[in-house]
Amino acid sequence: MSEDEQNYSTEAGMIISEVRISLVCEDIQVDEITTIIRKAGRIGPNVSGWVYVSPIDQALPIGG
C-alpha cells in the first residue's frame, strides 16, 4: 500500500484492500468491460479506484 493510500485509509476511517485484475479483450469490448468494472467496483461517493487500459503489443508463451 502506498503512502497516499495509507493517508486516504486513515482519513476515511477504513482499511483499504487492493485488488488487481488483468483482462485481455478485443478493442471493441473495452468500453463495455470498463463500464462493468467501474459500476461493480464502486464502493462509495468518491473515487474507489482506477481502471487502466493499455494495448498489448505482443504476447509470447513461456516454455513449451
mmCIF file as Biopython writes it, N, C-alpha, C and O atoms, coordinates in Angstrom:
data_model
#
loop_
_atom_site.group_PDB
_atom_site.id
_atom_site.type_symbol
_atom_site.label_atom_id
_atom_site.label_alt_id
_atom_site.label_comp_id
_atom_site.label_asym_id
_atom_site.label_entity_id
_atom_site.label_seq_id
_atom_site.pdbx_PDB_ins_code
_atom_site.Cartn_x
_atom_site.Cartn_y
_atom_site.Cartn_z
_atom_site.occupancy
_atom_site.B_iso_or_equiv
_atom_site.auth_seq_id
_atom_site.auth_asym_id
_atom_site.pdbx_PDB_model_num
ATOM 1   N N  . MET A ? 1  ? 0.856   -1.171  0.000   1.0 0.0 1  A 1 
ATOM 2   C CA . MET A ? 1  ? 0.000   0.000   0.000   1.0 0.0 1  A 1 
ATOM 3   C C  . MET A ? 1  ? 0.902   1.233   0.000   1.0 0.0 1  A 1 
ATOM 4   O O  . MET A ? 1  ? 1.850   1.318   0.781   1.0 0.0 1  A 1 
ATOM 5   N N  . SER A ? 2  ? 0.601   2.179   -0.873  1.0 0.0 2  A 1 
ATOM 6   C CA . SER A ? 2  ? 1.408   3.383   -0.976  1.0 0.0 2  A 1 
ATOM 7   C C  . SER A ? 2  ? 1.081   4.354   0.163   1.0 0.0 2  A 1 
ATOM 8   O O  . SER A ? 2  ? 0.096   4.179   0.881   1.0 0.0 2  A 1 
ATOM 9   N N  . GLU A ? 3  ? 1.925   5.377   0.312   1.0 0.0 3  A 1 
ATOM 10  C CA . GLU A ? 3  ? 1.700   6.382   1.349   1.0 0.0 3  A 1 
ATOM 11  C C  . GLU A ? 3  ? 0.379   7.118   1.124   1.0 0.0 3  A 1 
ATOM 12  O O  . GLU A ? 3  ? -0.342  7.395   2.082   1.0 0.0 3  A 1 
ATOM 13  N N  . ASP A ? 4  ? 0.054   7.437   -0.128  1.0 0.0 4  A 1 
ATOM 14  C CA . ASP A ? 4  ? -1.214  8.100   -0.435  1.0 0.0 4  A 1 
ATOM 15  C C  . ASP A ? 4  ? -2.399  7.228   -0.027  1.0 0.0 4  A 1 
ATOM 16  O O  . ASP A ? 4  ? -3.377  7.719   0.536   1.0 0.0 4  A 1 
ATOM 17  N N  . GLU A ? 5  ? -2.302  5.920   -0.318  1.0 0.0 5  A 1 
ATOM 18  C CA . GLU A ? 5  ? -3.372  5.003   0.059   1.0 0.0 5  A 1 
ATOM 19  C C  . GLU A ? 5  ? -3.504  4.903   1.573   1.0 0.0 5  A 1 
ATOM 20  O O  . GLU A ? 5  ? -4.618  4.825   2.091   1.0 0.0 5  A 1 
ATOM 21  N N  . GLN A ? 6  ? -2.386  4.904   2.288   1.0 0.0 6  A 1 
ATOM 22  C CA . GLN A ? 6  ? -2.428  4.858   3.749   1.0 0.0 6  A 1 
ATOM 23  C C  . GLN A ? 6  ? -3.077  6.112   4.307   1.0 0.0 6  A 1 
ATOM 24  O O  . GLN A ? 6  ? -3.884  6.036   5.233   1.0 0.0 6  A 1 
ATOM 25  N N  . ASN A ? 7  ? -2.725  7.282   3.742   1.0 0.0 7  A 1 
ATOM 26  C CA . ASN A ? 7  ? -3.334  8.534   4.194   1.0 0.0 7  A 1 
ATOM 27  C C  . ASN A ? 7  ? -4.828  8.535   3.926   1.0 0.0 7  A 1 
ATOM 28  O O  . ASN A ? 7  ? -5.609  8.937   4.788   1.0 0.0 7  A 1 
ATOM 29  N N  . TYR A ? 8  ? -5.237  8.090   2.744   1.0 0.0 8  A 1 
ATOM 30  C CA . TYR A ? 8  ? -6.652  8.033   2.404   1.0 0.0 8  A 1 
ATOM 31  C C  . TYR A ? 8  ? -7.381  7.089   3.353   1.0 0.0 8  A 1 
ATOM 32  O O  . TYR A ? 8  ? -8.470  7.400   3.834   1.0 0.0 8  A 1 
ATOM 33  N N  . SER A ? 9  ? -6.775  5.934   3.620   1.0 0.0 9  A 1 
ATOM 34  C CA . SER A ? 9  ? -7.372  4.948   4.509   1.0 0.0 9  A 1 
ATOM 35  C C  . SER A ? 9  ? -7.569  5.533   5.896   1.0 0.0 9  A 1 
ATOM 36  O O  . SER A ? 9  ? -8.607  5.313   6.521   1.0 0.0 9  A 1 
ATOM 37  N N  . THR A ? 10 ? -6.584  6.276   6.385   1.0 0.0 10 A 1 
ATOM 38  C CA . THR A ? 10 ? -6.670  6.891   7.702   1.0 0.0 10 A 1 
ATOM 39  C C  . THR A ? 10 ? -7.758  7.954   7.735   1.0 0.0 10 A 1 
ATOM 40  O O  . THR A ? 10 ? -8.552  8.002   8.674   1.0 0.0 10 A 1 
ATOM 41  N N  . GLU A ? 11 ? -7.799  8.805   6.715   1.0 0.0 11 A 1 
ATOM 42  C CA . GLU A ? 11 ? -8.808  9.862   6.656   1.0 0.0 11 A 1 
ATOM 43  C C  . GLU A ? 11 ? -10.213 9.294   6.509   1.0 0.0 11 A 1 
ATOM 44  O O  . GLU A ? 11 ? -11.162 9.828   7.084   1.0 0.0 11 A 1 
ATOM 45  N N  . ALA A ? 12 ? -10.353 8.222   5.751   1.0 0.0 12 A 1 
ATOM 46  C CA . ALA A ? 12 ? -11.663 7.624   5.509   1.0 0.0 12 A 1 
ATOM 47  C C  . ALA A ? 12 ? -12.124 6.787   6.698   1.0 0.0 12 A 1 
ATOM 48  O O  . ALA A ? 12 ? -13.306 6.466   6.815   1.0 0.0 12 A 1 
ATOM 49  N N  . GLY A ? 13 ? -11.191 6.435   7.578   1.0 0.0 13 A 1 
ATOM 50  C CA . GLY A ? 13 ? -11.538 5.640   8.753   1.0 0.0 13 A 1 
ATOM 51  C C  . GLY A ? 13 ? -11.814 4.186   8.420   1.0 0.0 13 A 1 
ATOM 52  O O  . GLY A ? 13 ? -12.585 3.526   9.117   1.0 0.0 13 A 1 
ATOM 53  N N  . MET A ? 14 ? -11.200 3.685   7.376   1.0 0.0 14 A 1 
ATOM 54  C CA . MET A ? 14 ? -11.394 2.292   6.999   1.0 0.0 14 A 1 
ATOM 55  C C  . MET A ? 14 ? -10.106 1.729   6.421   1.0 0.0 14 A 1 
ATOM 56  O O  . MET A ? 14 ? -9.204  2.467   6.025   1.0 0.0 14 A 1 
ATOM 57  N N  . ILE A ? 15 ? -10.045 0.415   6.382   1.0 0.0 15 A 1 
ATOM 58  C CA . ILE A ? 15 ? -8.892  -0.240  5.792   1.0 0.0 15 A 1 
ATOM 59  C C  . ILE A ? 15 ? -9.175  -0.460  4.313   1.0 0.0 15 A 1 
ATOM 60  O O  . ILE A ? 15 ? -10.228 -0.977  3.939   1.0 0.0 15 A 1 
ATOM 61  N N  . ILE A ? 16 ? -8.233  -0.065  3.487   1.0 0.0 16 A 1 
ATOM 62  C CA . ILE A ? 16 ? -8.382  -0.225  2.049   1.0 0.0 16 A 1 
ATOM 63  C C  . ILE A ? 16 ? -7.682  -1.507  1.622   1.0 0.0 16 A 1 
ATOM 64  O O  . ILE A ? 16 ? -6.512  -1.727  1.936   1.0 0.0 16 A 1 
ATOM 65  N N  . SER A ? 17 ? -8.405  -2.334  0.913   1.0 0.0 17 A 1 
ATOM 66  C CA . SER A ? 17 ? -7.761  -3.506  0.320   1.0 0.0 17 A 1 
ATOM 67  C C  . SER A ? 17 ? -7.656  -3.252  -1.179  1.0 0.0 17 A 1 
ATOM 68  O O  . SER A ? 17 ? -8.512  -2.602  -1.780  1.0 0.0 17 A 1 
ATOM 69  N N  . GLU A ? 18 ? -6.622  -3.762  -1.745  1.0 0.0 18 A 1 
ATOM 70  C CA . GLU A ? 18 ? -6.361  -3.512  -3.162  1.0 0.0 18 A 1 
ATOM 71  C C  . GLU A ? 18 ? -6.455  -4.816  -3.931  1.0 0.0 18 A 1 
ATOM 72  O O  . GLU A ? 18 ? -5.920  -5.843  -3.512  1.0 0.0 18 A 1 
ATOM 73  N N  . VAL A ? 19 ? -7.137  -4.761  -5.056  1.0 0.0 19 A 1 
ATOM 74  C CA . VAL A ? 19 ? -7.281  -5.925  -5.922  1.0 0.0 19 A 1 
ATOM 75  C C  . VAL A ? 19 ? -6.834  -5.532  -7.313  1.0 0.0 19 A 1 
ATOM 76  O O  . VAL A ? 19 ? -7.167  -4.454  -7.805  1.0 0.0 19 A 1 
ATOM 77  N N  . ARG A ? 20 ? -6.081  -6.409  -7.937  1.0 0.0 20 A 1 
ATOM 78  C CA . ARG A ? 20 ? -5.664  -6.161  -9.318  1.0 0.0 20 A 1 
ATOM 79  C C  . ARG A ? 20 ? -6.240  -7.272  -10.184 1.0 0.0 20 A 1 
ATOM 80  O O  . ARG A ? 20 ? -6.081  -8.459  -9.899  1.0 0.0 20 A 1 
ATOM 81  N N  . ILE A ? 21 ? -6.910  -6.854  -11.244 1.0 0.0 21 A 1 
ATOM 82  C CA . ILE A ? 21 ? -7.470  -7.786  -12.209 1.0 0.0 21 A 1 
ATOM 83  C C  . ILE A ? 21 ? -6.854  -7.463  -13.559 1.0 0.0 21 A 1 
ATOM 84  O O  . ILE A ? 21 ? -6.866  -6.309  -13.989 1.0 0.0 21 A 1 
ATOM 85  N N  . SER A ? 22 ? -6.321  -8.468  -14.223 1.0 0.0 22 A 1 
ATOM 86  C CA . SER A ? 22 ? -5.775  -8.271  -15.564 1.0 0.0 22 A 1 
ATOM 87  C C  . SER A ? 22 ? -6.654  -9.022  -16.550 1.0 0.0 22 A 1 
ATOM 88  O O  . SER A ? 22 ? -6.875  -10.225 -16.411 1.0 0.0 22 A 1 
ATOM 89  N N  . LEU A ? 23 ? -7.151  -8.305  -17.540 1.0 0.0 23 A 1 
ATOM 90  C CA . LEU A ? 23 ? -8.003  -8.905  -18.567 1.0 0.0 23 A 1 
ATOM 91  C C  . LEU A ? 23 ? -7.436  -8.586  -19.938 1.0 0.0 23 A 1 
ATOM 92  O O  . LEU A ? 23 ? -6.844  -7.527  -20.147 1.0 0.0 23 A 1 
ATOM 93  N N  . VAL A ? 24 ? -7.620  -9.503  -20.861 1.0 0.0 24 A 1 
ATOM 94  C CA . VAL A ? 24 ? -7.247  -9.270  -22.246 1.0 0.0 24 A 1 
ATOM 95  C C  . VAL A ? 24 ? -8.525  -9.412  -23.064 1.0 0.0 24 A 1 
ATOM 96  O O  . VAL A ? 24 ? -9.246  -10.401 -22.938 1.0 0.0 24 A 1 
ATOM 97  N N  . CYS A ? 25 ? -8.797  -8.420  -23.900 1.0 0.0 25 A 1 
ATOM 98  C CA . CYS A ? 25 ? -10.009 -8.456  -24.704 1.0 0.0 25 A 1 
ATOM 99  C C  . CYS A ? 25 ? -9.766  -7.774  -26.046 1.0 0.0 25 A 1 
ATOM 100 O O  . CYS A ? 25 ? -8.726  -7.154  -26.266 1.0 0.0 25 A 1 
ATOM 101 N N  . GLU A ? 26 ? -10.723 -7.896  -26.917 1.0 0.0 26 A 1 
ATOM 102 C CA . GLU A ? 26 ? -10.677 -7.221  -28.211 1.0 0.0 26 A 1 
ATOM 103 C C  . GLU A ? 26 ? -10.939 -5.730  -27.999 1.0 0.0 26 A 1 
ATOM 104 O O  . GLU A ? 26 ? -11.635 -5.349  -27.058 1.0 0.0 26 A 1 
ATOM 105 N N  . ASP A ? 27 ? -10.388 -4.897  -28.862 1.0 0.0 27 A 1 
ATOM 106 C CA . ASP A ? 27 ? -10.573 -3.444  -28.755 1.0 0.0 27 A 1 
ATOM 107 C C  . ASP A ? 27 ? -12.047 -3.054  -28.689 1.0 0.0 27 A 1 
ATOM 108 O O  . ASP A ? 27 ? -12.413 -2.130  -27.963 1.0 0.0 27 A 1 
ATOM 109 N N  . ILE A ? 28 ? -12.878 -3.744  -29.432 1.0 0.0 28 A 1 
ATOM 110 C CA . ILE A ? 28 ? -14.297 -3.414  -29.491 1.0 0.0 28 A 1 
ATOM 111 C C  . ILE A ? 28 ? -15.007 -3.660  -28.146 1.0 0.0 28 A 1 
ATOM 112 O O  . ILE A ? 28 ? -16.087 -3.117  -27.918 1.0 0.0 28 A 1 
ATOM 113 N N  . GLN A ? 29 ? -14.416 -4.468  -27.261 1.0 0.0 29 A 1 
ATOM 114 C CA . GLN A ? 29 ? -15.018 -4.814  -25.977 1.0 0.0 29 A 1 
ATOM 115 C C  . GLN A ? 29 ? -14.591 -3.896  -24.832 1.0 0.0 29 A 1 
ATOM 116 O O  . GLN A ? 29 ? -15.164 -3.966  -23.745 1.0 0.0 29 A 1 
ATOM 117 N N  . VAL A ? 30 ? -13.608 -3.048  -25.055 1.0 0.0 30 A 1 
ATOM 118 C CA . VAL A ? 30 ? -13.019 -2.244  -23.975 1.0 0.0 30 A 1 
ATOM 119 C C  . VAL A ? 30 ? -14.056 -1.380  -23.262 1.0 0.0 30 A 1 
ATOM 120 O O  . VAL A ? 30 ? -14.117 -1.398  -22.032 1.0 0.0 30 A 1 
ATOM 121 N N  . ASP A ? 31 ? -14.864 -0.633  -23.989 1.0 0.0 31 A 1 
ATOM 122 C CA . ASP A ? 31 ? -15.845 0.260   -23.350 1.0 0.0 31 A 1 
ATOM 123 C C  . ASP A ? 31 ? -16.835 -0.513  -22.492 1.0 0.0 31 A 1 
ATOM 124 O O  . ASP A ? 31 ? -17.131 -0.105  -21.370 1.0 0.0 31 A 1 
ATOM 125 N N  . GLU A ? 32 ? -17.344 -1.615  -23.003 1.0 0.0 32 A 1 
ATOM 126 C CA . GLU A ? 32 ? -18.318 -2.411  -22.252 1.0 0.0 32 A 1 
ATOM 127 C C  . GLU A ? 32 ? -17.705 -2.990  -20.979 1.0 0.0 32 A 1 
ATOM 128 O O  . GLU A ? 32 ? -18.314 -2.932  -19.910 1.0 0.0 32 A 1 
ATOM 129 N N  . ILE A ? 33 ? -16.515 -3.542  -21.092 1.0 0.0 33 A 1 
ATOM 130 C CA . ILE A ? 33 ? -15.859 -4.164  -19.945 1.0 0.0 33 A 1 
ATOM 131 C C  . ILE A ? 33 ? -15.483 -3.130  -18.890 1.0 0.0 33 A 1 
ATOM 132 O O  . ILE A ? 33 ? -15.695 -3.360  -17.699 1.0 0.0 33 A 1 
ATOM 133 N N  . THR A ? 34 ? -14.929 -2.000  -19.308 1.0 0.0 34 A 1 
ATOM 134 C CA . THR A ? 34 ? -14.553 -0.983  -18.316 1.0 0.0 34 A 1 
ATOM 135 C C  . THR A ? 34 ? -15.786 -0.394  -17.633 1.0 0.0 34 A 1 
ATOM 136 O O  . THR A ? 34 ? -15.721 -0.046  -16.454 1.0 0.0 34 A 1 
ATOM 137 N N  . THR A ? 35 ? -16.887 -0.279  -18.336 1.0 0.0 35 A 1 
ATOM 138 C CA . THR A ? 35 ? -18.132 0.201   -17.721 1.0 0.0 35 A 1 
ATOM 139 C C  . THR A ? 35 ? -18.607 -0.770  -16.645 1.0 0.0 35 A 1 
ATOM 140 O O  . THR A ? 35 ? -19.000 -0.346  -15.559 1.0 0.0 35 A 1 
ATOM 141 N N  . ILE A ? 36 ? -18.575 -2.052  -16.935 1.0 0.0 36 A 1 
ATOM 142 C CA . ILE A ? 36 ? -18.986 -3.069  -15.954 1.0 0.0 36 A 1 
ATOM 143 C C  . ILE A ? 36 ? -18.100 -3.014  -14.719 1.0 0.0 36 A 1 
ATOM 144 O O  . ILE A ? 36 ? -18.604 -3.032  -13.596 1.0 0.0 36 A 1 
ATOM 145 N N  . ILE A ? 37 ? -16.789 -2.948  -14.910 1.0 0.0 37 A 1 
ATOM 146 C CA . ILE A ? 37 ? -15.855 -2.912  -13.781 1.0 0.0 37 A 1 
ATOM 147 C C  . ILE A ? 37 ? -16.083 -1.665  -12.938 1.0 0.0 37 A 1 
ATOM 148 O O  . ILE A ? 37 ? -16.090 -1.741  -11.710 1.0 0.0 37 A 1 
ATOM 149 N N  . ARG A ? 38 ? -16.270 -0.519  -13.585 1.0 0.0 38 A 1 
ATOM 150 C CA . ARG A ? 38 ? -16.449 0.741   -12.853 1.0 0.0 38 A 1 
ATOM 151 C C  . ARG A ? 38 ? -17.742 0.741   -12.049 1.0 0.0 38 A 1 
ATOM 152 O O  . ARG A ? 38 ? -17.778 1.293   -10.949 1.0 0.0 38 A 1 
ATOM 153 N N  . LYS A ? 39 ? -18.799 0.136   -12.569 1.0 0.0 39 A 1 
ATOM 154 C CA . LYS A ? 39 ? -20.062 0.064   -11.824 1.0 0.0 39 A 1 
ATOM 155 C C  . LYS A ? 39 ? -19.949 -0.912  -10.661 1.0 0.0 39 A 1 
ATOM 156 O O  . LYS A ? 39 ? -20.355 -0.597  -9.542  1.0 0.0 39 A 1 
ATOM 157 N N  . ALA A ? 40 ? -19.402 -2.090  -10.917 1.0 0.0 40 A 1 
ATOM 158 C CA . ALA A ? 40 ? -19.308 -3.133  -9.894  1.0 0.0 40 A 1 
ATOM 159 C C  . ALA A ? 40 ? -18.294 -2.789  -8.805  1.0 0.0 40 A 1 
ATOM 160 O O  . ALA A ? 40 ? -18.452 -3.206  -7.658  1.0 0.0 40 A 1 
ATOM 161 N N  . GLY A ? 41 ? -17.262 -2.036  -9.153  1.0 0.0 41 A 1 
ATOM 162 C CA . GLY A ? 41 ? -16.197 -1.730  -8.202  1.0 0.0 41 A 1 
ATOM 163 C C  . GLY A ? 41 ? -16.434 -0.507  -7.350  1.0 0.0 41 A 1 
ATOM 164 O O  . GLY A ? 41 ? -15.649 -0.227  -6.444  1.0 0.0 41 A 1 
ATOM 165 N N  . ARG A ? 42 ? -17.488 0.222   -7.616  1.0 0.0 42 A 1 
ATOM 166 C CA . ARG A ? 42 ? -17.766 1.453   -6.865  1.0 0.0 42 A 1 
ATOM 167 C C  . ARG A ? 42 ? -18.201 1.109   -5.445  1.0 0.0 42 A 1 
ATOM 168 O O  . ARG A ? 42 ? -19.101 0.293   -5.245  1.0 0.0 42 A 1 
ATOM 169 N N  . ILE A ? 43 ? -17.555 1.738   -4.454  1.0 0.0 43 A 1 
ATOM 170 C CA . ILE A ? 43 ? -17.892 1.438   -3.065  1.0 0.0 43 A 1 
ATOM 171 C C  . ILE A ? 43 ? -18.293 2.684   -2.275  1.0 0.0 43 A 1 
ATOM 172 O O  . ILE A ? 43 ? -18.334 2.643   -1.046  1.0 0.0 43 A 1 
ATOM 173 N N  . GLY A ? 44 ? -18.580 3.754   -2.937  1.0 0.0 44 A 1 
ATOM 174 C CA . GLY A ? 44 ? -18.987 4.969   -2.233  1.0 0.0 44 A 1 
ATOM 175 C C  . GLY A ? 44 ? -19.071 6.137   -3.184  1.0 0.0 44 A 1 
ATOM 176 O O  . GLY A ? 44 ? -18.943 5.965   -4.396  1.0 0.0 44 A 1 
ATOM 177 N N  . PRO A ? 45 ? -19.286 7.334   -2.645  1.0 0.0 45 A 1 
ATOM 178 C CA . PRO A ? 45 ? -19.459 8.509   -3.493  1.0 0.0 45 A 1 
ATOM 179 C C  . PRO A ? 45 ? -18.158 9.031   -4.098  1.0 0.0 45 A 1 
ATOM 180 O O  . PRO A ? 45 ? -18.188 9.777   -5.077  1.0 0.0 45 A 1 
ATOM 181 N N  . ASN A ? 46 ? -17.030 8.650   -3.534  1.0 0.0 46 A 1 
ATOM 182 C CA . ASN A ? 46 ? -15.735 9.139   -4.023  1.0 0.0 46 A 1 
ATOM 183 C C  . ASN A ? 46 ? -15.111 8.138   -4.986  1.0 0.0 46 A 1 
ATOM 184 O O  . ASN A ? 46 ? -15.661 7.061   -5.217  1.0 0.0 46 A 1 
ATOM 185 N N  . VAL A ? 47 ? -13.978 8.493   -5.535  1.0 0.0 47 A 1 
ATOM 186 C CA . VAL A ? 47 ? -13.246 7.587   -6.417  1.0 0.0 47 A 1 
ATOM 187 C C  . VAL A ? 47 ? -12.866 6.337   -5.629  1.0 0.0 47 A 1 
ATOM 188 O O  . VAL A ? 47 ? -12.251 6.429   -4.566  1.0 0.0 47 A 1 
ATOM 189 N N  . SER A ? 48 ? -13.232 5.178   -6.153  1.0 0.0 48 A 1 
ATOM 190 C CA . SER A ? 48 ? -12.980 3.912   -5.460  1.0 0.0 48 A 1 
ATOM 191 C C  . SER A ? 48 ? -11.753 3.186   -5.996  1.0 0.0 48 A 1 
ATOM 192 O O  . SER A ? 48 ? -11.331 2.181   -5.424  1.0 0.0 48 A 1 
ATOM 193 N N  . GLY A ? 49 ? -11.187 3.673   -7.066  1.0 0.0 49 A 1 
ATOM 194 C CA . GLY A ? 49 ? -10.036 3.022   -7.678  1.0 0.0 49 A 1 
ATOM 195 C C  . GLY A ? 49 ? -9.897  3.484   -9.110  1.0 0.0 49 A 1 
ATOM 196 O O  . GLY A ? 49 ? -10.514 4.466   -9.521  1.0 0.0 49 A 1 
ATOM 197 N N  . TRP A ? 50 ? -9.092  2.775   -9.860  1.0 0.0 50 A 1 
ATOM 198 C CA . TRP A ? 50 ? -8.803  3.173   -11.232 1.0 0.0 50 A 1 
ATOM 199 C C  . TRP A ? 50 ? -8.830  1.956   -12.136 1.0 0.0 50 A 1 
ATOM 200 O O  . TRP A ? 50 ? -8.473  0.852   -11.726 1.0 0.0 50 A 1 
ATOM 201 N N  . VAL A ? 51 ? -9.259  2.172   -13.369 1.0 0.0 51 A 1 
ATOM 202 C CA . VAL A ? 51 ? -9.174  1.154   -14.415 1.0 0.0 51 A 1 
ATOM 203 C C  . VAL A ? 51 ? -8.156  1.670   -15.422 1.0 0.0 51 A 1 
ATOM 204 O O  . VAL A ? 51 ? -8.324  2.743   -16.001 1.0 0.0 51 A 1 
ATOM 205 N N  . TYR A ? 52 ? -7.110  0.900   -15.621 1.0 0.0 52 A 1 
ATOM 206 C CA . TYR A ? 52 ? -6.080  1.268   -16.588 1.0 0.0 52 A 1 
ATOM 207 C C  . TYR A ? 52 ? -6.286  0.429   -17.845 1.0 0.0 52 A 1 
ATOM 208 O O  . TYR A ? 52 ? -6.479  -0.784  -17.766 1.0 0.0 52 A 1 
ATOM 209 N N  . VAL A ? 53 ? -6.245  1.078   -18.993 1.0 0.0 53 A 1 
ATOM 210 C CA . VAL A ? 53 ? -6.401  0.389   -20.271 1.0 0.0 53 A 1 
ATOM 211 C C  . VAL A ? 53 ? -5.132  0.632   -21.078 1.0 0.0 53 A 1 
ATOM 212 O O  . VAL A ? 53 ? -4.709  1.773   -21.266 1.0 0.0 53 A 1 
ATOM 213 N N  . SER A ? 54 ? -4.537  -0.449  -21.548 1.0 0.0 54 A 1 
ATOM 214 C CA . SER A ? 54 ? -3.332  -0.301  -22.365 1.0 0.0 54 A 1 
ATOM 215 C C  . SER A ? 54 ? -3.302  -1.410  -23.410 1.0 0.0 54 A 1 
ATOM 216 O O  . SER A ? 54 ? -3.840  -2.495  -23.191 1.0 0.0 54 A 1 
ATOM 217 N N  . PRO A ? 55 ? -2.676  -1.132  -24.535 1.0 0.0 55 A 1 
ATOM 218 C CA . PRO A ? 55 ? -2.605  -2.135  -25.597 1.0 0.0 55 A 1 
ATOM 219 C C  . PRO A ? 55 ? -1.589  -3.231  -25.244 1.0 0.0 55 A 1 
ATOM 220 O O  . PRO A ? 55 ? -0.647  -3.010  -24.483 1.0 0.0 55 A 1 
ATOM 221 N N  . ILE A ? 56 ? -1.806  -4.385  -25.805 1.0 0.0 56 A 1 
ATOM 222 C CA . ILE A ? 56 ? -0.833  -5.467  -25.702 1.0 0.0 56 A 1 
ATOM 223 C C  . ILE A ? 56 ? -0.184  -5.565  -27.067 1.0 0.0 56 A 1 
ATOM 224 O O  . ILE A ? 56 ? -0.827  -5.940  -28.047 1.0 0.0 56 A 1 
ATOM 225 N N  . ASP A ? 57 ? 1.080   -5.228  -27.125 1.0 0.0 57 A 1 
ATOM 226 C CA . ASP A ? 57 ? 1.792   -5.242  -28.397 1.0 0.0 57 A 1 
ATOM 227 C C  . ASP A ? 57 ? 2.223   -6.653  -28.806 1.0 0.0 57 A 1 
ATOM 228 O O  . ASP A ? 57 ? 2.334   -6.975  -29.989 1.0 0.0 57 A 1 
ATOM 229 N N  . GLN A ? 58 ? 2.459   -7.472  -27.796 1.0 0.0 58 A 1 
ATOM 230 C CA . GLN A ? 58 ? 2.938   -8.817  -28.089 1.0 0.0 58 A 1 
ATOM 231 C C  . GLN A ? 58 ? 2.677   -9.707  -26.891 1.0 0.0 58 A 1 
ATOM 232 O O  . GLN A ? 58 ? 2.813   -9.275  -25.747 1.0 0.0 58 A 1 
ATOM 233 N N  . ALA A ? 59 ? 2.301   -10.955 -27.153 1.0 0.0 59 A 1 
ATOM 234 C CA . ALA A ? 59 ? 2.119   -11.960 -26.097 1.0 0.0 59 A 1 
ATOM 235 C C  . ALA A ? 59 ? 2.867   -13.218 -26.511 1.0 0.0 59 A 1 
ATOM 236 O O  . ALA A ? 59 ? 2.608   -13.784 -27.573 1.0 0.0 59 A 1 
ATOM 237 N N  . LEU A ? 60 ? 3.782   -13.644 -25.677 1.0 0.0 60 A 1 
ATOM 238 C CA . LEU A ? 60 ? 4.617   -14.795 -26.013 1.0 0.0 60 A 1 
ATOM 239 C C  . LEU A ? 60 ? 4.487   -15.857 -24.940 1.0 0.0 60 A 1 
ATOM 240 O O  . LEU A ? 60 ? 4.458   -15.531 -23.753 1.0 0.0 60 A 1 
ATOM 241 N N  . PRO A ? 61 ? 4.409   -17.126 -25.331 1.0 0.0 61 A 1 
ATOM 242 C CA . PRO A ? 61 ? 4.326   -18.199 -24.344 1.0 0.0 61 A 1 
ATOM 243 C C  . PRO A ? 61 ? 5.676   -18.403 -23.642 1.0 0.0 61 A 1 
ATOM 244 O O  . PRO A ? 61 ? 6.732   -18.092 -24.192 1.0 0.0 61 A 1 
ATOM 245 N N  . ILE A ? 62 ? 5.614   -18.919 -22.450 1.0 0.0 62 A 1 
ATOM 246 C CA . ILE A ? 62 ? 6.822   -19.269 -21.698 1.0 0.0 62 A 1 
ATOM 247 C C  . ILE A ? 62 ? 6.963   -20.790 -21.771 1.0 0.0 62 A 1 
ATOM 248 O O  . ILE A ? 62 ? 6.010   -21.519 -21.496 1.0 0.0 62 A 1 
ATOM 249 N N  . GLY A ? 63 ? 8.145   -21.263 -22.141 1.0 0.0 63 A 1 
ATOM 250 C CA . GLY A ? 63 ? 8.369   -22.700 -22.228 1.0 0.0 63 A 1 
ATOM 251 C C  . GLY A ? 63 ? 7.673   -23.304 -23.428 1.0 0.0 63 A 1 
ATOM 252 O O  . GLY A ? 63 ? 7.464   -22.640 -24.443 1.0 0.0 63 A 1 
ATOM 253 N N  . GLY A ? 64 ? 7.322   -24.556 -23.302 1.0 0.0 64 A 1 
ATOM 254 C CA . GLY A ? 64 ? 6.562   -25.238 -24.344 1.0 0.0 64 A 1 
ATOM 255 C C  . GLY A ? 64 ? 7.393   -25.639 -25.449 1.0 0.0 64 A 1 
ATOM 256 O O  . GLY A ? 64 ? 6.899   -26.227 -26.411 1.0 0.0 64 A 1 
#
